[in-house]
């Protein structure tokens, strides 16, 4: 068996492939790793989403991969260019942890859960089913998706490795 080539996806980044590759992102704390997969055409995509909405953007040139509301449509566009069919896309989510506890009632500080909720709302609006997720908690994750199988491998220091 040959070792598949790795495509690293950084923080506030996204990528897609239709070749024998593995997409990986590390350092998912409150960020969400969102994967999309077309099982027929074997196109996989991964976005490392930092924040729920671009409405809070302060940077001059908007980084679409940083926000759930812009990253998901951008990832879909890239996958369609590689031959994916939007009607066959399936989503998986990991991350969205609450890395720090705050003694305030302010939901603005709950970035992880807000990121997860935002991703789920956008996917529902786009009629893309969520096949599985490993979200929440208070620990970081590294994830990998292969475009061959669409299997999402979730690794964490305290929880080990699981495939979803």
C-alpha positions as CSV (number, residue, x, y, z in Angstrom):
1,X,0.0,0.0,0.0
2,X,1.4,3.4,-0.9
3,X,1.4,6.3,1.5
4,X,-1.1,9.0,0.4
5,X,0.3,12.5,0.0
6,X,-0.7,15.0,2.7
7,X,-2.2,18.5,2.1
8,X,-2.0,20.7,5.1
9,X,-4.8,23.1,5.8
10,X,-3.8,25.9,8.1
11,X,-5.9,27.9,10.5
12,X,-8.4,30.1,8.6
13,X,-7.6,28.1,5.5
14,X,-9.4,25.6,3.3
15,X,-8.6,23.2,0.5
16,X,-10.1,20.4,-1.7
17,X,-8.8,17.5,-3.7
18,X,-10.0,14.9,-6.1
19,X,-6.6,13.1,-6.2
20,X,-5.4,10.4,-3.8
21,X,-4.6,12.7,-1.0
22,X,-5.2,13.3,2.7
23,X,-6.3,16.7,3.9
24,X,-5.2,17.5,7.5
25,X,-5.6,20.4,9.9
26,X,-4.2,20.7,13.4
27,X,-4.9,22.9,16.4
28,X,-8.7,22.7,16.4
29,X,-9.7,24.2,19.7
30,X,-12.7,26.5,19.5
31,X,-12.3,26.4,15.7
32,X,-14.3,23.9,13.6
33,X,-12.9,21.5,11.1
34,X,-15.6,21.1,8.5
35,X,-15.3,18.4,5.8
36,X,-17.4,17.9,2.8
37,X,-17.2,14.8,0.6
38,X,-18.7,13.6,-2.7
39,X,-18.6,9.8,-2.4
40,X,-19.3,9.2,-6.1
41,X,-16.6,11.5,-7.6
42,X,-14.3,11.1,-4.6
43,X,-13.8,14.8,-4.0
44,X,-13.0,15.9,-0.4
45,X,-12.8,19.3,1.1
46,X,-11.7,20.7,4.5
47,X,-12.1,24.1,6.0
48,X,-10.5,25.3,9.3
49,X,-13.1,27.8,10.5
50,X,-12.2,30.2,13.2
51,X,-15.3,32.4,13.7
52,X,-19.1,32.1,13.0
53,X,-19.8,35.1,10.9
54,X,-17.9,37.5,8.6
55,X,-20.2,40.3,9.9
56,X,-17.6,40.8,12.7
57,X,-14.7,41.0,10.2
58,X,-12.3,43.9,10.7
59,X,-9.6,43.1,8.2
60,X,-9.4,45.0,5.0
61,X,-9.1,42.0,2.6
62,X,-11.7,39.4,3.8
63,X,-10.3,35.9,4.4
64,X,-13.2,33.8,3.3
65,X,-11.8,30.7,5.0
66,X,-11.9,32.3,8.4
67,X,-15.7,32.6,8.8
68,X,-18.4,29.8,8.6
69,X,-20.7,31.9,6.5
70,X,-18.0,32.5,3.8
71,X,-15.9,29.4,4.1
72,X,-18.6,26.9,3.5
73,X,-19.7,28.4,0.1
74,X,-16.1,28.9,-0.9
75,X,-15.3,25.3,-0.1
76,X,-18.3,24.1,-2.1
77,X,-17.3,26.2,-5.1
78,X,-13.8,24.7,-5.1
79,X,-15.2,21.2,-4.9
80,X,-17.6,21.8,-7.7
81,X,-14.6,22.9,-9.9
82,X,-13.0,19.5,-9.1
83,X,-16.1,17.6,-10.3
84,X,-18.2,17.3,-7.1
85,X,-21.9,17.3,-7.2
86,X,-23.5,19.6,-4.6
87,X,-26.5,17.3,-4.3
88,X,-24.2,14.5,-3.1
89,X,-22.1,16.4,-0.6
90,X,-22.0,15.1,2.9
91,X,-20.6,17.0,5.9
92,X,-18.6,16.0,9.0
93,X,-17.6,18.4,11.8
94,X,-15.0,18.3,14.5
95,X,-13.7,20.8,17.1
96,X,-15.8,23.6,18.5
97,X,-14.5,23.1,22.0
98,X,-14.9,25.5,24.9
99,X,-11.2,25.7,25.7
100,X,-11.5,28.2,28.6
101,X,-14.2,28.7,31.2
102,X,-15.6,32.1,31.7
103,X,-17.6,33.1,34.7
104,X,-19.8,35.5,32.7
105,X,-23.2,34.8,31.2
106,X,-21.9,36.3,28.0
107,X,-22.5,33.9,25.1
108,X,-20.1,35.9,23.0
109,X,-17.3,34.2,24.8
110,X,-18.5,30.7,23.8
111,X,-16.8,30.8,20.4
112,X,-16.6,27.0,20.0
113,X,-20.3,26.3,20.4
114,X,-21.2,29.3,18.3
115,X,-18.9,28.1,15.5
116,X,-20.6,24.7,15.6
117,X,-24.1,26.2,15.6
118,X,-23.2,28.5,12.7
119,X,-21.8,25.6,10.6
120,X,-24.9,23.5,11.2
121,X,-27.3,26.4,10.3
122,X,-25.5,27.1,7.0
123,X,-25.3,23.4,6.1
124,X,-29.1,23.1,6.8
125,X,-29.8,26.1,4.6
126,X,-27.7,24.5,1.8
127,X,-29.5,21.1,2.3
128,X,-26.1,19.3,3.0
129,X,-26.6,16.5,5.5
130,X,-24.2,16.1,8.5
131,X,-23.1,12.5,8.6
132,X,-21.2,12.7,11.9
133,X,-19.5,15.0,14.3
134,X,-17.1,15.1,17.2
135,X,-17.6,18.5,18.6
136,X,-17.6,20.3,22.0
137,X,-15.7,19.3,25.1
138,X,-12.6,21.3,26.3
139,X,-9.8,19.7,24.3
140,X,-8.0,20.2,21.0
141,X,-8.2,18.0,17.9
142,X,-6.3,17.2,14.7
143,X,-8.3,15.8,11.9
144,X,-7.6,14.1,8.6
145,X,-9.9,13.2,5.7
146,X,-9.1,10.9,2.8
147,X,-10.7,11.7,-0.6
148,X,-10.7,7.9,-1.2
149,X,-13.1,7.0,1.6
150,X,-14.4,10.2,3.1
151,X,-13.5,8.8,6.5
152,X,-12.7,11.5,9.1
153,X,-10.0,10.6,11.6
154,X,-10.0,12.7,14.8
155,X,-7.0,12.7,17.0
156,X,-6.7,14.2,20.4
157,X,-4.2,13.9,23.2
158,X,-6.7,12.9,25.9
159,X,-9.3,11.0,23.8
160,X,-7.0,9.1,21.4
161,X,-8.0,8.4,17.8
162,X,-11.5,7.8,16.4
163,X,-12.9,7.5,13.0
164,X,-16.2,9.1,12.1
